Amino acid sequence: MSSTAISEEVVQKVLDFYKNKEIHRRIHADRVPNFWSIIEYGRKSYETRYSRMLRWLLDPTENHGLKDRFFKALMKEIKGEGLPLMDLKKTKTETEALANLDILFVSEDPKLTLTIEAKHYATEHSSGEYDSQLEKYFDAIHKQYPDYQNHFIYLTIAGNPPEKTDRNKDKDYLQHYKTLSFEQLSELLIDLEQAAESLDTAKIIRDFRWDVKKSIENHDSNVREIVESYGFKEVRGQLVAFSSYLEGESDEFREDIERKLPQDIQKRYLVEAISLILDNISLQDHTPSPVAQKLAGMIFKKLTDAEKTLELKELLGEEFDDFIYKKAQSTRHPGQGVRLKLADADYFYSIYLSSGKAKKNQKNKERKTIFPNDGIHIDMYHLDAEKKEPVGVRLNPDNFRIDIRDLLQHKSYSCLGIEDVADFLTSEEKVQHFLDSLPKYLAESIKERKKQLTS
């Protein structure tokens, strides 16, 4: 059995997507070498990198030579002309130090602090006993620096204020957070670049500003709508395989793919096009949810229980005689999912289940936690018989996913589709029924998937 075949229809869809006027413009814009594009490694890294860059600019003792220019510019932006700013004599700047906040700037003389919470693609979320992480930071700063002037900035792409909910709408901390947009930040960076005496510093700031502007463009664009119009969601597996070939990671289907591609096309541009597609068909919301983490913990405990392991093997039946239950593991961050790894004589199976916030709905600000929030994934690979590990790309010709709608409509397994996890966890009977039904459902799904891919 070969790995994921790439249909002529998918190749043509990618070519048409690349030729779309808006997509083509985006891919070919800003071809000047830029350090931020070189170190790009996914959306999860953005807040960390931006926080470190802002910390560097804020610290008057750093080697950029700008002293406290950026701090004063920020304070002027959020407080206006009426704020008298004297020279800072003793300062320190930290990232993720106190209460895990993004950036903390502290001046001992004069006594003041500036806290910046930067949000790139993520959203504000709860933290421990607090409904809002912003409230947690506000309390931590006032407790640690009670005699200081404490200032707070909420930095987002569009400059949106912290979200108000029924729980926090009357709380005092909200009025203390001043909003700052990426557009405002970009304007401040122009002044910094012009003031920089070092060409190296100016280049670093210019590259950072380029990435800030790129983030604004991505936020304002209609790429997601364009992607959805092409119907890429159902062929995600083929897109991944196509990208692997274009990047030289796989040599399969070379003759077949080359026949489908125009001779004058540069493959690196198609890789960027596919990257845009994959970035915009993800459904999962990674906002931490305590009830999602609790449910994931229950699933993990069940799937690592010796009796359930034996039950799953028995349910799989005779065709899985060489079945190996490799392991179940919780996802590292934010701990809301479970990945189950299985193998038989010929194939390796990776099964992923996760619970989390439902997709954003403007009419329902208080989004409920659902299961599964990104479907139940069942992926198959060829098996390295000696190492008992997967080899090659996954066999799935599409992104095999069972979502909550499918489960709710399924007569036998409707209990596995949960529309409100918080409410669900209050019923011991429902929880027990869910956990007891899970092994049987997984066994049937694995057998069905194997039948589809090996028939």
N, C-alpha and C positions, 0 to 999 in steps of 0.2 A: 504493500500500500504506500503510495507516495504522499508527500506533505501537501499542504493546502494549494490547490490549483488556482490560478488566477484567470478568471474568465475574460474574454475579449470585451464583454460589456463593461466590466469594472475598469479595465485599462482605458477604454474610451471615455468613461465617466470622469476619470482622473484627468485625462487630457482636456476634456471640455471644461472641467472646473478650473484647471490651470489657465485656460484661455479666457475665462471670465474677466471682463474688464477690470473690476475691482480687485480680484485676486491677483491678476497679472501685475497690476500697479503696486500692490503691497509687496509682492515677492521681489520685484526689481527695484524697489525704492531703497535709498540709503546704502549704496554698495561701497561706501568708504569704509576702510578697515576700522573696526570698533572693538575695544576690549570687552565690553559688556556682551556683545553678540558671541564672542569667542568662548566666554565662560558660562554661557547659557546652559542650564541643566535642569529645566523644569520649573513649573510654577511654584512648587513648594519651597524653593530656595529663595524666591524673590524677597520676602519680608526680611529674612536674615541678612541678605546682601545689602538691601537698602538701609537697614538699621545700622550696619557697620559703616557704610559710606557716610551717612548723616552724622554718626558719632564722630568720625574722623574730621568732618568739616566743622563740627561744633567745638571740638577741643582746641582751645587757643594755644596749647603747648605742642600740638602736632607739627609735622614738618611741611605743611602746606604754606606756611608763611602768612596766612590771612588773619592770624590772631583771633579776636572775638567778633570778626566782621559778620560771620554767618549767624551767630547767636543774636546780635543786635538787629540784623535784618529780619529774622524770624519774629522777634519780639515786636518790632515796628509793624510787621504785617498783621499780627493778631491783636495788638493793643493800640495801634495808631500813633500819631505824632505826640500825644500827650504823655508818653512814658519817658521820664528822664533816665538815661542809661549812663552810668559812670563806668570807668575802666574796671575790668574784673581783675582782682589781685590774686585770688586763690580759688582754683576751680578743679573739678574732675568730671569726666564724662564716662558713663558706663552703658553697656547693653545687657539686658536680661539679668540684671543683678538683683534688685529689690523686687520681690513678688513677681518675677519673670516679665517685668514690663520691658518694652522694646528699647527705649532710649531714656536715660536719666542724666540730665546735666545739673550739676550742683555747684553753686558759687558760695564760698564761705565769707567773702567780702566783696560786695554786699551779700547779705544772706537771702538767696533766692534759689529756686529750683525750676527746671523746665522738664516736663515729662512728655514724651512723644509716643503715641501709639499709632503705628503705621499699618494700614491694611491695604494689601495689594489685591489679590484675588479672593482672599478669605473674608469672612464676615465676623462681626463681634459675637462672642459666645459667653456662656456661663463659665464660672470658675470656682470650683469647690462649693463653699456655702453661699457664694454670691451669684445672683441672677445675671450679673454683668461683670466681665473682667475689668471694665473701665471703673466701676464702683470699687472693685478690689484695689486697683492701683491708687485711686483717689484716697481711700482710707489708709493705705500703707504709707503713702507720702506724708500725709498730715500727722500720722503717728510717729514717723521717723524724723520729720522736720517740722515740728509744731510752731517754731518761732520764725519760720521763713516765709517769704512771699512765694507761694507755689502756683505755677502756671502749667496748663495742660493743653496739648494739641492733639487733635484727632485727624490724622493724615490719611486721606483716601483719594482714589483717582478722580472722582467727580466732586469731591469736597462735601460729601453728604454728612449731615449731623448724625450722632449716635441714634440708633433706632429706639423709638419710644414704644413701650408696651404697657399693658394694664398694670404690670408689676412695678415698673420703674418710673412711670410718667410723672409722679409727684416727688421724686427723689432729688436731693439738692445737687448731687455731683454733676448732673447733666448740663446745668447752666455754666459750669466751670470749664468745660471742654470747648476750646475754640477750634473751628474747623479750618482745614487747610487742604486745598486741592493740588493735584499734580501740576496743573497749569500755573498756579501761584508759585509752587516750588520751582518750576522751570524758569520763571521770570527772575527769581532770586539767584538761580544758578548763572544766568547771563551776567548779572552784576559781579558775581564772584569770579567768573572766568576772566572778565575784563580787568578785575583788580589784581589778579594773580601775577606776581612778578616772575615766577618760574614757568617756563614753557611746559615742563612736565606736569605741574599742578593744573595749568590751564587745559592741557589735553585730557587729564583724568576727569576734570569737571565737565568738559565738553562731551566726553563719552557717556558720562552719567546722565547728562541732560538729554542726550540722544535716546537713551533707554527710557527715560521718563516720558518723553514725547511719544515714543513707540507705544508705551503702555496706554497713554491717552487715546491714541489712534485705534489700538485694539479694542479698547473699551467702547469707543464711539462707533465702531464699524458694524456692518451688518453681516459679518462673516458667518455667524451661526445660522442666520436665516438662509444664506446662500447654500451652506452645507446641507441644511435640512431639505432644501428644494431638490437636491440630487439623490436623496434617499440612501446615503452612505451607511446609516446605522446598522443595516442588516448584513453588510458585507465587511465588517470591521476586520475579521480574520484575513480576508483576502488583501485588504489594504496593508496590514502588518507584513504579510508575506511579500507583497509587491515592494514595499519600502526596503525590506531586508535584501531583496535581490538588487535593487538600485544602489544600495549602499555597499554592495560587495560582500554581504554576510552570507549569502546563499547563492549557489550556482544552478539551482534547480530551475527547470523551465526556460533556460537561457534562450534556446533557439525559438521556442514558442513566443516568449515575451518580445524578443528583438524583432520578430516578424510583425508584431502589433504596434511597435513604436515608430514614429517618424524618425528619419535619419538625422534631421537637423535639431532634434530636441536635446537639451542638456539635462542629464539625469538628476543633477543636484537640485534643479528647479522643481522637478517632480517630487523629489524627497521633501522639499519645503512645502509643496502643495499638500502632500499626504499628511505632513506634520500638522498643518493648519486644520485639516479635516479631523484628524484624531483628537486634537485639542478641543474641538467644538462638538463632538458627539458624545462626550462623557456625561453621564447622568448623575454620577454619585456626588453627594454633598458630604464633605468631611467635617462639618461642624460637630464638635464633640457633644455627646448627649449621654448623661449618666444612665438613663434607662436603656439606651442602646448598648452601652458597655455592660450593663447588668445582664441583659439577654444574651449577649455574646459570651459572657462568662458561663452562663447556664448551658449553652450549646457546646462550648468547649469541654466542660466537665462531662457532659453526656457522651460526647464522641471519643473521649479518652478513657471512658469506663470500660473495664475488661469485658463485662457481660455484653455491652452494646457493640463492642468490636466483634465478638463472636456472633452476635445476632446479625450484624451487617454481612458477615461472611456467609452465614447460612442463607440469608435472604438473596444473596447474589447467585447462589445455585451452583450446579455442577460445572457450568462453562467457566467459572472462576475458581477452579480447583487450586490453581497456583497463586491464589490471591494473597497479597501481602499488604497488611495495614501498616504503612510506613509511619505516619504521625499526623497529629492534628496540632495546629499552632494558632495562637491568637496573633492578629496583625499588630505590629508594633505601635503604630500611631494611627488613630487615637484609641486603639484597642476595642473597636466596635465590630470587628469581623473575625471569622474563623476560616482557616484554610486547611482542608483535609487532603492528604496525599495517599494515594492507593496505587497498587500495581498488580497486574496478573502476569502470565507468562510472556506476553508480547507487548503490552501497553502500560503506560503510566498515566494516571488520572489526577488532575488537580481540580479540586472543588472549592469554590469560594462562596461563603455566605456572609452577608453583613446587614446590620440594622443601622438606621440613621434618619436624619431629617428628610421629610418629603421634599420634592422639588418646590422651589419658591412659587408662591401664589400671592399675587398682589392683594387679593381679596381676603386672604387669611394670613395676617402677619405672624400669628402664633402657629408656626408650622409644626405639625405633629410628627413624632418619630414613628416610622413604619418598618416593617420587615417583609420582604427584603427591599432595601432601598436602592440597590443597583442590580437587582435580579440575583438569581442563583446561577453561578457560572459553573459549567462542567467542561473542562478542556482535556483533550487527549493528545498524547505524544507517543512516538515509538519508544521502546524501552531498551536501554543498555542492559543486556541480560547479566553481564558480569557485575556492574556497579549498581544495578537496580535503580538507575536514574534516567530521566527523560533525555532523549537525543533529538536534535533537529527542531524545526518549528512545529507548532501545534497542528494537528490534523484537521481541526474544525474548519470547514469551508466558510463559516460565518461565525459571528459572535454568539455562541449558544448561551442563551440567557432565559431563565424563567422568571418573569416579573410578578409583582404582587397581583396584578389584574388576572393573570393566568391562574394563579393559585386560588384566588377568591372564587373563580368560576369552576374550579375543579371539585367535583362532588366528594371524592375520597380525601382530598388534601386541602380543603378550603381553610382548615385550621392553621395552616402554615403561612397564610397570607394575613398579616396583622396591620390594620389601618391605624391603630393607636397603641403603641407598645406600653406607654405609661398606664393606660386603662387595663390592658391585657394582663400586666404583671400583678394586678390586684386580685386576680382569680386563680387560685391554686389549681382548680380543676382544668381550666384552659391551658395553663402552663404545662401541666402533666400530660395532657392530651397531645399538645404540640411536640413535646420532647419524645413521647412514645411513638409518634407517627413519623418522626424525622428519619430514622434509619431505613424504614420500609420505603419511604419516598425516594431517598437517595439511591437505594439499591435499584428500584425500578427505573429511575432516570439514567443511571449509569448503564444499565442493560440496554435501554432504548437508544442511548447515544452510541454505544458500541455497535449495535445492530445497524444504525444509520450509516456509520462511517466504514464499516467493514463488509457490508453486503455487496 
